[in-house]
Structures are given as structure tokens and as C-alpha cells.
Amino acid sequence: MILGGRSEIGLAVGIRLVAGGARTVVLAARRSQDLDEQEAALRAAGADTVDRVEFDADDVSRHREVLDEIARRHGPLGVVVTAFGILGDQQRAERDTTHALSIVHTDYVAHVAVLTELANLLREQGSGSLVVFSSVAGVRVRRANYVYGSAKAGLDGFASGLADALTGSGVRLLLVRPGFVVGRMTEGMSPAPFSSTADQVADATVRALRRGRADVWVPAILRPVFALMRLLPRPLWRRLPR
């Protein structure tokens, strides 16, 4: 199941899982009737069943209802990918409280809500894997995108703690920390160093999932880079561009 069925990374992960043997994929997103392109790509990869489900991540009160209906229709969930999110406009968020809160709600609060429900659901079935997309933007929050970065920092911490809480339950959580990803979400922006594509992130994600990893950085060089970035003096850190 891909929560955020319109996501380029989520779809790329789904295609690779189908190529690896998965036959049923649930695409959950707003305006689910408009997912023709995504469904066609999954069927071309070999999916027998592609079920579109209406899902609004921000409507946290309905998360469990939606998840229970999916489980009722398809049985136990194997892999669940939480791929929804917004980048937002940093400059607008610094002036507009409502916009700042919308970024934090979608990128953090909605994830906390749905991951809590998913963890409970998967514990009940005794198996399953969660794939959560954090970001290097949350490893050390930068002045240039601190609203988005702070939401990702919260998500990273929550997912890390949840992974520990799931130990021994039969449920695994893979935390993915990509750098700048070239795609629709970042269209018009100059790529940052060590950028990757949705396909590269998906390749690394599925490889880590199959190896039973707890986390993966994409590209891998970002792990040592950010180990050093944590030590950079704050006056220099605040000058860094996005």
C-alpha cells in the first residue's frame, strides 16, 4: 500500500516491489480517480490488482476507518509506504502562520497519526513492514528551510522511536533519509549537492527493505557528510543555502 499514491518515489518503490513479486497494490490518495497514469505503470510492471482508495492524510480522524476498510478488502498488509508530504514555501511560512502550520501538519502530525494507526494494525496481524521517508533536511535543520526541516526532524525522531517500539512484534520499520530529490516536488529549484532521482531513492529503499535494514541514506555518502555537518559551527551553518 502506498499512502500518497501520486508520489513519484512511492510509485517507483511500488513498481520495484511488483517486479519482485507483489501482485496487489493499493494506491491511497486524494482525487484517487485521477491515478490512471500510476495504475497503468503498476500494471505494466506486473500488478494483477491496483485498488485506488480515497485518502486525505490531513483528515486524521478518518485514518483508521480507511485502513480498516483496506485490510477488510485485501487481507493482511505486507509493505506500507508513507509517501505523502509537501515542501511548502519557506518565505511564505515565515510570514503566514496558517501556511507554516499546514506544512507541519501534513509532514509531521498526519504522519504521527497514520503511523500510530498502522503500527497498531500491523501488530494485530503480527507482520508487515513500514517504509517512512524522512529527509536529511531534518538531520540538522537549516535556516533556509527550517519549517519543512523541523517537520522532518520531528518525523525522523518519531519514526526512530517507533521502530524501537516495534522490535519483537513481527513488524519492521525502514527509515529512509534522502537528500535533494530531483522531481515534481522540487521542479524549478537548483539541485543541491549529492542530489538523486526518484528511481535512485526507490532502488536504495527496496534494497534496504529486502536486507532488513533499519535505515538508509540516499545517496549513502550523505551519512558521513552529515556526521561532519553536525560539527559545523552555527555561524557557518546558518549561511548554508538550501
Backbone bond lengths (Angstrom), bond angles and torsions (degrees), N, CA, C in turn:
res aa  C-N    CA-C-N  psi(-1)  N-CA   C-N-CA  omega(-1)  CA-C   N-CA-C  phi
1 M - - - 1.452 - - 1.517 109.20 -
2 I 1.346 115.10 135.44 1.459 120.74 178.43 1.517 108.01 -115.87
3 L 1.332 116.20 110.83 1.456 121.29 174.92 1.523 107.27 -87.21
4 G 1.320 115.18 109.81 1.451 121.02 -169.18 1.516 106.84 105.26
5 G 1.341 115.62 53.68 1.467 121.64 -171.17 1.505 115.26 -64.67
6 R 1.342 116.77 -8.98 1.454 120.78 178.20 1.536 111.95 -92.28
7 S 1.314 116.49 -7.59 1.461 121.90 -176.94 1.528 111.76 -65.34
8 E 1.331 116.23 132.12 1.470 120.29 177.53 1.528 111.14 -62.98
9 I 1.315 116.93 -42.70 1.466 120.21 -179.97 1.525 109.94 -68.51
10 G 1.329 116.78 -45.44 1.454 119.94 179.48 1.515 112.05 -58.14
11 L 1.337 116.66 -44.27 1.461 120.57 179.13 1.523 110.60 -64.49
12 A 1.323 117.24 -42.49 1.470 120.46 179.67 1.526 111.11 -61.97
13 V 1.332 117.48 -38.02 1.460 120.73 175.64 1.527 109.79 -65.06
14 G 1.329 116.38 -44.49 1.453 120.55 179.27 1.512 113.05 -59.06
15 I 1.321 116.78 -43.23 1.468 121.47 179.12 1.525 110.51 -60.26
16 R 1.311 116.87 -41.07 1.471 120.36 -179.62 1.533 111.70 -70.41
17 L 1.315 117.07 -35.34 1.464 119.47 177.35 1.531 110.67 -68.96
18 V 1.328 116.46 -37.46 1.467 120.02 175.90 1.524 110.01 -64.67
19 A 1.326 116.68 -43.53 1.466 120.09 177.94 1.524 111.15 -60.92
20 G 1.339 116.00 -26.44 1.458 121.02 179.64 1.517 113.96 -88.84
21 G 1.342 117.31 1.39 1.458 119.21 175.10 1.511 117.27 126.91
22 A 1.330 118.30 -14.06 1.470 119.54 177.47 1.524 109.49 -65.12
23 R 1.308 117.67 140.35 1.463 120.53 -176.72 1.516 113.56 -118.38
24 T 1.335 117.91 -16.88 1.459 121.46 178.29 1.515 109.41 -122.88
25 V 1.328 116.14 128.88 1.464 121.55 178.91 1.524 108.45 -128.23
26 V 1.314 115.87 131.93 1.464 121.48 174.10 1.526 107.76 -103.94
27 L 1.329 115.73 123.12 1.461 121.70 175.56 1.521 107.70 -102.76
28 A 1.323 117.38 112.53 1.464 121.94 -177.78 1.523 109.11 -111.30
29 A 1.323 115.66 120.49 1.460 120.38 -177.18 1.519 110.23 -164.53
30 R 1.329 115.89 164.95 1.457 119.50 169.60 1.533 108.54 -70.56
31 R 1.319 115.84 152.29 1.471 122.06 -178.78 1.531 109.50 52.51
32 S 1.313 115.02 50.02 1.466 120.25 -175.53 1.529 112.52 -62.34
33 Q 1.328 117.53 -18.81 1.464 119.89 178.57 1.527 111.56 -69.87
34 D 1.325 117.44 -13.27 1.466 121.60 -177.47 1.528 113.02 -98.68
35 L 1.317 117.65 21.09 1.466 120.88 -176.13 1.529 112.47 -99.96
36 D 1.323 117.46 30.70 1.466 120.86 -178.95 1.527 112.15 -57.74
37 E 1.324 116.20 -45.11 1.473 120.77 -177.65 1.524 110.97 -62.34
38 Q 1.325 115.74 -43.82 1.465 120.16 -178.77 1.535 110.79 -67.00
39 E 1.328 116.64 -41.99 1.460 119.55 178.84 1.526 110.97 -63.59
40 A 1.329 116.63 -42.38 1.469 120.20 -179.72 1.519 111.16 -61.35
41 A 1.334 116.79 -40.08 1.468 120.65 -179.93 1.526 111.10 -64.66
42 L 1.322 117.09 -40.10 1.466 120.96 179.80 1.520 111.34 -69.56
43 R 1.325 116.82 -40.04 1.465 119.57 178.27 1.528 110.55 -67.44
44 A 1.324 117.03 -36.91 1.465 120.30 177.60 1.524 110.92 -64.38
45 A 1.340 116.16 -29.93 1.474 120.49 178.83 1.526 112.06 -78.17
46 G 1.366 116.79 -14.43 1.460 119.47 176.83 1.514 116.05 124.28
47 A 1.340 118.00 4.93 1.460 119.77 -180.00 1.528 110.58 -69.13
48 D 1.323 116.26 135.14 1.463 121.06 175.98 1.528 111.36 -84.09
49 T 1.327 115.68 -37.75 1.461 121.47 -177.67 1.517 109.81 -128.71
50 V 1.325 116.15 128.07 1.467 121.82 172.49 1.523 106.66 -125.68
51 D 1.312 116.00 111.35 1.462 121.62 -177.26 1.523 108.88 -103.80
52 R 1.314 116.11 124.49 1.462 120.86 177.52 1.530 108.75 -95.54
53 V 1.314 115.41 131.15 1.463 121.12 -177.40 1.518 109.09 -128.56
54 E 1.321 115.79 134.77 1.464 119.98 177.58 1.530 108.94 -74.00
55 F 1.332 116.08 123.64 1.461 121.30 -175.96 1.514 109.19 -146.03
56 D 1.317 116.15 120.25 1.458 122.61 175.87 1.524 107.16 -109.91
57 A 1.319 116.78 106.28 1.470 120.67 -176.03 1.518 111.76 -57.84
58 D 1.328 117.41 -33.14 1.464 120.06 -177.28 1.520 112.93 -74.36
59 D 1.320 117.79 -17.57 1.471 121.34 178.12 1.524 108.35 -88.19
60 V 1.327 115.98 75.09 1.463 121.18 -171.52 1.527 112.41 -65.55
61 S 1.317 117.64 -22.94 1.462 120.20 -178.27 1.526 112.46 -68.26
62 R 1.330 117.26 -18.29 1.465 120.29 -177.18 1.529 113.21 -105.51
63 H 1.315 118.10 2.15 1.460 120.26 -176.01 1.523 112.22 -55.76
64 R 1.322 117.36 -52.37 1.466 119.40 -174.57 1.530 110.94 -65.97
65 E 1.313 116.71 -36.18 1.464 120.40 177.65 1.526 110.93 -59.68
66 V 1.322 116.12 -45.30 1.467 120.94 179.79 1.531 110.57 -65.21
67 L 1.330 116.70 -45.20 1.462 120.77 -178.38 1.524 111.83 -64.49
68 D 1.320 116.68 -41.35 1.464 119.94 179.27 1.527 111.34 -63.54
69 E 1.323 116.61 -38.16 1.459 119.72 179.35 1.528 110.83 -67.03
70 I 1.330 116.86 -39.44 1.465 120.38 177.60 1.524 110.29 -63.50
71 A 1.331 116.83 -45.13 1.467 120.68 179.29 1.524 111.09 -64.07
72 R 1.329 116.86 -36.43 1.463 120.19 178.57 1.529 111.09 -64.22
73 R 1.328 115.92 -38.82 1.464 120.05 -177.19 1.517 113.38 -78.91
74 H 1.336 116.88 -31.94 1.464 119.28 -171.19 1.519 114.69 -119.97
75 G 1.308 117.71 -4.61 1.455 118.88 -179.69 1.518 111.85 82.55
76 P 1.335 118.22 -163.28 1.461 122.07 -176.58 1.526 112.06 -56.18
77 L 1.329 115.30 140.74 1.464 121.51 179.17 1.524 109.48 -88.09
78 G 1.327 116.13 135.81 1.455 120.27 -179.83 1.516 112.18 -90.73
79 V 1.335 116.54 -64.68 1.461 122.26 179.54 1.519 108.19 -125.22
80 V 1.330 116.45 130.16 1.463 121.36 176.35 1.517 108.56 -118.80
81 V 1.320 115.87 124.08 1.461 122.41 -178.78 1.522 108.56 -108.99
82 T 1.335 117.55 120.72 1.469 120.69 174.81 1.524 107.31 -94.94
83 A 1.332 115.15 101.48 1.467 120.20 -171.59 1.522 113.15 -117.59
84 F 1.329 117.65 10.79 1.466 119.05 179.90 1.520 110.66 -84.79
85 G 1.312 116.17 159.21 1.457 120.42 178.43 1.515 111.27 161.06
86 I 1.334 116.09 163.61 1.458 121.73 176.66 1.523 109.03 -132.04
87 L 1.319 115.39 149.09 1.467 120.48 176.45 1.522 110.38 -85.10
88 G 1.329 116.00 -39.94 1.462 120.39 -178.98 1.522 111.89 72.99
89 D 1.318 115.17 -178.50 1.466 122.71 -178.81 1.526 107.64 -118.15
90 Q 1.322 116.14 108.81 1.456 120.71 -175.86 1.529 112.23 -57.56
91 Q 1.325 117.02 -46.56 1.463 119.62 -177.54 1.526 110.97 -63.14
92 R 1.323 116.18 -40.97 1.468 119.17 177.29 1.522 110.51 -66.02
93 A 1.326 116.70 -40.78 1.460 120.49 -178.01 1.522 112.09 -63.91
94 E 1.327 117.94 -28.51 1.456 120.70 178.74 1.519 112.09 -70.34
95 R 1.347 116.93 -21.51 1.463 121.49 -179.77 1.526 112.73 -106.06
96 D 1.325 115.95 -28.70 1.457 122.20 -169.88 1.532 109.60 -113.22
97 T 1.320 115.23 103.90 1.466 119.98 -177.70 1.519 111.89 -59.25
98 T 1.327 116.57 -39.87 1.460 120.14 -178.59 1.523 111.27 -60.90
99 H 1.332 117.04 -41.12 1.460 120.60 179.51 1.524 110.64 -68.37
100 A 1.321 116.45 -41.64 1.471 119.72 178.26 1.523 110.31 -59.46
101 L 1.323 116.58 -43.85 1.458 120.30 -179.30 1.524 111.99 -68.22
102 S 1.331 117.43 -32.05 1.463 119.55 179.09 1.524 110.96 -66.90
103 I 1.335 116.96 -37.12 1.465 120.95 177.30 1.529 109.64 -64.44
104 V 1.323 116.10 -48.48 1.455 120.78 -178.08 1.530 111.08 -65.91
105 H 1.328 116.69 -36.11 1.462 119.42 -179.47 1.525 111.13 -65.85
106 T 1.339 116.64 -47.91 1.469 119.71 -178.31 1.519 111.83 -69.87
107 D 1.324 116.41 -45.03 1.462 120.19 -171.98 1.526 114.30 -84.02
108 Y 1.329 116.62 -16.25 1.468 118.89 179.08 1.527 112.58 -126.77
109 V 1.321 117.31 -62.28 1.467 120.29 -173.84 1.525 111.86 -58.95
110 A 1.325 117.18 -47.01 1.469 120.02 -179.19 1.520 111.23 -63.43
111 H 1.339 117.16 -35.27 1.465 120.18 177.09 1.531 111.39 -67.78
112 V 1.319 116.52 -41.97 1.467 119.38 177.40 1.523 109.98 -58.30
113 A 1.329 115.63 -44.05 1.467 120.12 -178.12 1.521 111.62 -63.83
114 V 1.332 116.93 -52.39 1.467 119.02 -173.99 1.528 111.27 -72.56
115 L 1.324 118.33 -34.26 1.465 119.77 178.42 1.531 111.45 -68.03
116 T 1.324 117.15 -34.85 1.458 120.17 176.09 1.527 110.27 -63.85
117 E 1.334 116.02 -45.15 1.470 120.20 178.19 1.529 110.94 -65.01
118 L 1.313 116.87 -42.54 1.464 120.34 179.22 1.522 111.81 -63.69
119 A 1.333 116.25 -42.46 1.467 119.54 179.39 1.522 110.31 -60.15
120 N 1.324 116.44 -42.81 1.468 119.81 178.47 1.526 111.12 -64.31
121 L 1.334 116.27 -43.24 1.467 120.51 -179.48 1.525 111.65 -63.70
122 L 1.328 116.52 -45.15 1.462 120.10 -178.48 1.526 111.40 -71.19
123 R 1.334 117.35 -33.86 1.476 119.23 174.01 1.526 110.24 -60.40
124 E 1.317 115.85 -41.99 1.466 120.55 -179.61 1.529 111.60 -61.80
125 Q 1.339 116.77 -36.83 1.463 118.65 179.41 1.523 111.67 -86.52
126 G 1.343 117.15 -13.64 1.459 121.56 173.87 1.508 115.83 81.68
127 S 1.328 117.35 12.45 1.467 120.02 -178.75 1.516 109.25 -164.08
128 G 1.337 115.09 171.10 1.462 120.67 176.22 1.512 111.86 125.26
129 S 1.332 115.14 161.46 1.462 121.86 179.25 1.519 110.23 -128.51
130 L 1.313 115.54 138.08 1.459 122.42 174.92 1.520 108.60 -108.71
131 V 1.325 116.15 134.34 1.463 121.50 175.21 1.527 107.20 -116.22
132 V 1.330 116.01 118.78 1.463 121.53 -175.96 1.524 109.10 -118.56
133 F 1.334 115.61 129.12 1.460 120.11 179.85 1.523 110.33 -97.95
134 S 1.318 115.08 108.13 1.454 122.62 171.26 1.530 106.46 -91.09
135 S 1.309 118.14 -147.07 1.463 121.97 178.52 1.519 108.41 -168.42
136 V 1.323 115.84 152.72 1.461 118.14 174.20 1.529 110.27 -65.83
137 A 1.346 116.80 -17.02 1.467 120.40 177.57 1.524 111.29 -62.26
138 G 1.330 116.93 -21.69 1.451 120.76 179.99 1.512 114.50 -96.74
139 V 1.328 117.06 -5.22 1.469 120.25 -178.62 1.527 110.49 -71.48
140 R 1.328 115.52 -46.21 1.461 121.31 168.13 1.523 105.91 -142.68
141 V 1.314 116.17 114.05 1.463 121.02 -170.59 1.524 110.82 -71.22
142 R 1.337 114.82 132.10 1.458 121.47 -178.79 1.520 111.88 -99.91
143 R 1.304 115.22 151.01 1.460 120.88 179.14 1.540 111.03 -57.47
144 A 1.336 116.67 -35.71 1.461 121.00 -172.98 1.526 113.77 -68.26
145 N 1.337 118.14 -21.29 1.475 119.71 178.63 1.524 110.41 -148.13
146 Y 1.342 115.91 48.02 1.459 118.76 -169.48 1.531 114.11 -71.03
147 V 1.329 118.76 -22.46 1.467 118.71 178.86 1.530 109.52 -71.46
148 Y 1.317 116.40 -53.59 1.464 121.11 175.90 1.527 110.31 -60.71
149 G 1.321 116.77 -44.80 1.460 120.91 -178.21 1.516 112.65 -61.89
150 S 1.331 117.00 -38.12 1.462 119.54 -179.98 1.520 111.21 -67.67
151 A 1.345 116.65 -35.97 1.468 119.89 177.22 1.525 109.93 -65.47
152 K 1.332 116.80 -41.61 1.459 120.15 178.72 1.527 111.38 -69.11
153 A 1.317 117.07 -33.05 1.473 119.62 176.12 1.522 110.10 -63.29
154 G 1.335 116.17 -42.94 1.457 119.73 177.45 1.512 112.09 -63.65
155 L 1.342 115.96 -43.64 1.466 120.01 179.35 1.520 110.97 -63.33
156 D 1.323 116.84 -41.88 1.460 120.99 179.93 1.524 110.57 -59.71
157 G 1.324 116.64 -45.48 1.457 119.99 179.54 1.517 112.12 -66.40
158 F 1.331 116.82 -41.91 1.459 120.51 179.83 1.528 110.74 -63.52
159 A 1.334 116.54 -46.77 1.468 120.53 -178.22 1.524 110.96 -65.33
160 S 1.318 117.47 -37.46 1.467 120.43 178.28 1.521 110.91 -63.08
161 G 1.336 115.95 -44.04 1.457 119.93 178.03 1.519 112.24 -67.18
162 L 1.337 116.33 -39.25 1.460 120.33 178.45 1.521 110.68 -63.28
163 A 1.330 116.69 -39.99 1.468 120.18 178.48 1.523 110.61 -58.18
164 D 1.326 116.36 -42.26 1.468 119.94 178.06 1.526 111.08 -66.16
165 A 1.332 115.98 -39.47 1.465 120.01 -179.15 1.528 111.86 -66.46
166 L 1.323 116.89 -25.92 1.466 121.01 -178.26 1.534 112.96 -85.14
167 T 1.323 116.82 -7.75 1.458 120.13 -179.06 1.532 110.91 -57.22
168 G 1.325 115.38 127.88 1.458 120.66 179.30 1.513 114.84 88.69
169 S 1.348 116.83 -3.44 1.463 120.64 -177.10 1.523 112.94 -90.90
170 G 1.337 116.63 -11.40 1.456 120.28 -172.95 1.515 112.76 91.64
171 V 1.337 116.68 -3.79 1.467 122.56 -179.66 1.523 108.90 -109.17
172 R 1.324 115.82 134.38 1.469 120.46 179.45 1.522 109.89 -114.59
173 L 1.328 115.59 152.37 1.462 121.15 175.54 1.516 108.91 -127.54
174 L 1.321 116.27 127.58 1.461 122.75 175.38 1.525 107.94 -107.46
175 L 1.322 115.94 122.11 1.461 122.26 178.90 1.524 108.75 -101.38
176 V 1.332 116.12 121.75 1.464 122.00 -176.65 1.527 108.98 -108.38
177 R 1.328 116.63 128.16 1.467 121.69 -179.73 1.538 109.42 -118.32
178 P 1.325 117.69 86.64 1.464 118.92 177.11 1.524 110.91 -80.87
179 G 1.333 114.38 158.35 1.448 119.82 168.14 1.523 108.26 -87.04
180 F 1.312 116.74 -148.51 1.465 121.37 178.15 1.525 108.83 -63.93
181 V 1.331 116.47 128.41 1.461 121.33 179.66 1.526 108.47 -112.21
182 V 1.311 116.08 121.66 1.464 121.11 178.94 1.527 108.44 -75.46
183 G 1.331 116.59 122.31 1.458 119.94 -179.15 1.506 111.69 176.65
184 R 1.334 116.54 -164.54 1.468 121.02 -177.86 1.522 112.13 -58.14
185 M 1.317 117.02 -41.94 1.461 121.47 -175.29 1.528 112.16 -63.91
186 T 1.326 116.43 -29.18 1.469 120.60 -176.99 1.523 112.15 -112.85
187 E 1.335 116.96 16.98 1.458 120.91 -178.41 1.526 110.49 -58.82
188 G 1.338 115.32 133.79 1.452 120.71 -179.33 1.512 114.20 89.70
189 M 1.323 118.09 -8.80 1.460 122.51 179.37 1.525 109.99 -96.52
190 S 1.307 116.59 146.21 1.466 120.47 176.92 1.524 109.01 -74.67
191 P 1.329 118.14 127.02 1.463 120.24 -178.79 1.525 112.05 -59.00
192 A 1.316 115.73 139.65 1.459 121.61 175.92 1.531 109.31 -81.54
193 P 1.334 117.70 165.36 1.467 119.66 175.62 1.524 111.41 -57.09
194 F 1.322 115.75 148.07 1.470 123.14 179.44 1.529 111.85 60.28
195 S 1.328 115.50 38.59 1.464 120.18 177.35 1.521 110.28 -71.37
196 S 1.323 115.97 161.87 1.461 121.23 176.70 1.522 108.60 -142.33
197 T 1.314 115.81 173.09 1.456 121.82 176.88 1.531 109.11 -105.92
198 A 1.327 115.31 168.74 1.469 119.52 177.46 1.522 110.75 -59.43
199 D 1.333 117.06 -39.14 1.466 120.50 179.51 1.523 111.70 -64.05
200 Q 1.320 116.91 -40.19 1.465 119.96 179.08 1.533 111.26 -66.63
201 V 1.329 116.20 -39.80 1.466 119.78 177.18 1.525 109.94 -64.57
202 A 1.336 116.27 -42.75 1.471 120.33 -179.86 1.523 111.16 -64.17
203 D 1.318 117.62 -42.01 1.471 120.48 178.47 1.529 110.53 -58.20
204 A 1.332 115.72 -48.16 1.466 120.13 -178.57 1.523 111.04 -65.95
205 T 1.325 116.54 -37.31 1.464 121.00 -179.02 1.523 111.44 -64.98
206 V 1.317 116.38 -49.87 1.469 120.22 -177.65 1.524 110.56 -66.95
207 R 1.320 117.57 -37.63 1.458 120.75 177.07 1.530 110.27 -61.98
208 A 1.338 116.70 -44.10 1.469 120.55 179.41 1.527 111.06 -67.08
209 L 1.327 116.22 -37.07 1.468 120.67 179.08 1.524 110.42 -62.45
210 R 1.316 116.50 -44.44 1.470 120.88 -178.72 1.518 112.36 -69.71
211 R 1.324 116.77 -26.19 1.459 120.36 179.33 1.519 112.80 -88.49
212 G 1.334 116.84 -2.54 1.459 120.34 178.90 1.512 113.73 74.35
213 R 1.326 116.90 26.23 1.457 120.94 -179.41 1.523 110.75 -70.89
214 A 1.318 116.38 155.65 1.463 121.88 176.57 1.519 111.39 -91.30
215 D 1.336 116.75 -29.07 1.459 119.97 179.37 1.514 109.63 -153.52
216 V 1.325 115.55 160.53 1.454 120.96 177.66 1.523 108.73 -150.93
217 W 1.334 115.87 137.23 1.460 122.41 175.86 1.522 107.79 -103.69
218 V 1.328 116.13 139.58 1.466 120.08 -177.78 1.525 109.94 -130.67
219 P 1.366 116.44 116.87 1.459 127.44 -7.23 1.531 111.51 -72.12
220 A 1.325 115.98 165.63 1.465 121.38 -172.99 1.527 112.89 -61.18
221 I 1.328 117.06 -26.48 1.465 120.18 -178.10 1.524 111.93 -63.51
222 L 1.333 117.64 -19.43 1.457 119.87 -178.70 1.526 112.60 -67.21
223 R 1.328 117.49 -23.64 1.469 118.99 178.62 1.528 110.93 -61.65
224 P 1.355 119.73 -55.61 1.466 118.40 178.08 1.525 113.07 -68.31
225 V 1.334 117.29 -32.03 1.462 119.94 179.26 1.531 110.06 -60.21
226 F 1.333 116.64 -45.52 1.454 118.68 -177.59 1.526 112.52 -78.36
227 A 1.313 117.53 -19.45 1.462 118.93 171.25 1.524 109.52 -63.15
228 L 1.340 115.66 -36.96 1.462 120.68 176.67 1.521 111.41 -77.33
229 M 1.349 116.45 -37.40 1.466 120.52 -179.24 1.527 111.65 -59.96
230 R 1.325 116.74 -32.42 1.463 120.21 179.16 1.530 111.47 -61.43
231 L 1.346 115.89 -24.97 1.465 120.68 -176.68 1.529 113.03 -91.88
232 L 1.330 116.69 -6.31 1.463 120.15 -177.39 1.530 109.84 -66.64
233 P 1.343 118.60 130.74 1.469 120.49 179.72 1.535 111.20 -56.59
234 R 1.307 116.24 144.26 1.462 120.51 -174.35 1.524 113.89 -59.46
235 P 1.336 120.51 -39.39 1.466 119.29 178.52 1.540 112.69 -59.10
236 L 1.336 116.55 -32.81 1.463 120.07 176.35 1.521 110.46 -78.93
237 W 1.324 116.03 -38.73 1.477 120.22 -177.65 1.524 111.29 -60.18
238 R 1.351 116.01 -42.14 1.465 118.04 -175.40 1.523 112.97 -69.07
239 R 1.331 117.23 -14.53 1.458 120.65 178.93 1.531 113.05 -86.25
240 L 1.340 115.92 -11.36 1.458 118.49 -176.80 1.523 111.10 -66.48
241 P 1.331 116.57 138.49 1.461 119.14 174.99 1.520 109.16 -73.01
242 R 1.311 115.93 177.02 1.450 120.83 178.00 1.521 110.70 -52.14
